[in-house]
Amino acid sequence: MAERRWWWRAAQVALALLVVGLAVRKLALNWAELRSQAIHWEIQPGWLLAAAAITWAAYGLLVEAWRRVVVSMGQRLEYRDAARICMVSNLGKYIPGKVWAIAGNALLAQQAGVDATVSVAAAMVLQALALASGVALVGILGPATLRAYGTGYVAATVILGVLAVLGVLALTSGRLLGILRRVLPAAMPTLTPVPLGVMLAAFAANVCAWAAYGLAFVCLSRGITPDAALTWSQASTVFTISYLVGLVALFAPGGVGPRESLFVVLLTGPLGPKLAVVLALASRVLLTITELGAAAPFLLVRKGTPR
């Protein structure tokens, strides 16, 4: 088991180094353009506020998806408690390893009267849904956006999208979960089959959230400069791919580094290297503000005695 963990960590580091290396190479090849490219700054507060509002709406949708999964496992959980658990524990992803997000989720859920094992299992299901729905969305939107990078990207996104949907359906089958249980570490909580209707609804909610993130990224780019002519499809594909890579890179707090590198790799072609770097950093700032803003009310207002 220790050897398996070593290989998994090595694979994550290799992926991160590959992505960062591609970004560095892209900037090096376009160094002259990077130095000469001019950006016409035009800050539009309305667009920036719209980006934040859309992002918060996506958070609210994901909270309800997680709550429904918890309820389907025989627990009771109010939306306000679910929002507190998700938004506060989400800050744990900025600690290397991201395990602290799940640990915080379990602790806060237990305070709200939810069985800790169920909470962890539901959090794992939500992570699987986030990955699967993101890959599925990229599989749908990616071919049009990534065609310029080669047919290999198109084929990969379509194949991964199909596998992602099949993986989500596997979480509704007790037999398939039993097979999965045999290959997972013994310390992992037992996964309870989620009803098909709940799983499909949660999957759809995650797809809508990814689409909302793409729309928020369009608003963010328009709120900074008119030079960033991104379509919703482009924005959704770039944002989702970069976020998923940051999610897989467990050692990187909040996906810092690999995520921004993917922005640079995918946006340098359509927007130029300097604007690609600007939007990568702006997206990081927006997510940090919205995540802190979503958690702040629950951190400032003390919760009463746990049930």
Secondary structure as the mmCIF struct_conf table of DSSP 4:
data_model
#
loop_
_struct_conf.conf_type_id
_struct_conf.id
_struct_conf.beg_label_comp_id
_struct_conf.beg_label_asym_id
_struct_conf.beg_label_seq_id
_struct_conf.end_label_comp_id
_struct_conf.end_label_asym_id
_struct_conf.end_label_seq_id
HELX_RH_AL_P HELX_RH_AL_P1 ALA A 2 LEU A 29
TURN_TY1_P TURN_TY1_P1 ASN A 30 ASN A 30
HELX_RH_AL_P HELX_RH_AL_P2 TRP A 31 SER A 36
HELX_RH_AL_P HELX_RH_AL_P3 PRO A 45 SER A 72
TURN_TY1_P TURN_TY1_P2 MET A 73 GLY A 74
HELX_RH_AL_P HELX_RH_AL_P4 TYR A 79 SER A 89
HELX_RH_3T_P HELX_RH_3T_P1 ASN A 90 TYR A 94
BEND BEND1 ILE A 95 ILE A 95
TURN_TY1_P TURN_TY1_P3 PRO A 96 GLY A 97
BEND BEND2 LYS A 98 LYS A 98
HELX_RH_AL_P HELX_RH_AL_P5 VAL A 99 GLN A 111
TURN_TY1_P TURN_TY1_P4 ALA A 112 GLY A 113
HELX_RH_AL_P HELX_RH_AL_P6 ALA A 116 LEU A 146
HELX_RH_3T_P HELX_RH_3T_P2 ARG A 147 TYR A 149
HELX_RH_AL_P HELX_RH_AL_P7 THR A 151 ALA A 170
TURN_TY1_P TURN_TY1_P5 LEU A 171 THR A 172
HELX_RH_AL_P HELX_RH_AL_P8 GLY A 174 VAL A 183
BEND BEND3 LEU A 184 LEU A 184
TURN_TY1_P TURN_TY1_P6 ALA A 186 ALA A 187
BEND BEND4 MET A 188 MET A 188
HELX_LH_PP_P HELX_LH_PP_P1 PRO A 189 PRO A 195
HELX_RH_AL_P HELX_RH_AL_P9 LEU A 196 ILE A 224
TURN_TY1_P TURN_TY1_P7 PRO A 226 ASP A 227
HELX_RH_AL_P HELX_RH_AL_P10 TRP A 232 VAL A 248
TURN_TY1_P TURN_TY1_P8 LEU A 250 PHE A 251
BEND BEND5 ALA A 252 ALA A 252
HELX_RH_3T_P HELX_RH_3T_P3 PRO A 253 GLY A 255
TURN_TY1_P TURN_TY1_P9 VAL A 256 GLY A 257
HELX_RH_AL_P HELX_RH_AL_P11 PRO A 258 LEU A 271
HELX_RH_AL_P HELX_RH_AL_P12 PRO A 273 LEU A 300
BEND BEND6 VAL A 301 VAL A 301
BEND BEND7 THR A 305 THR A 305
#
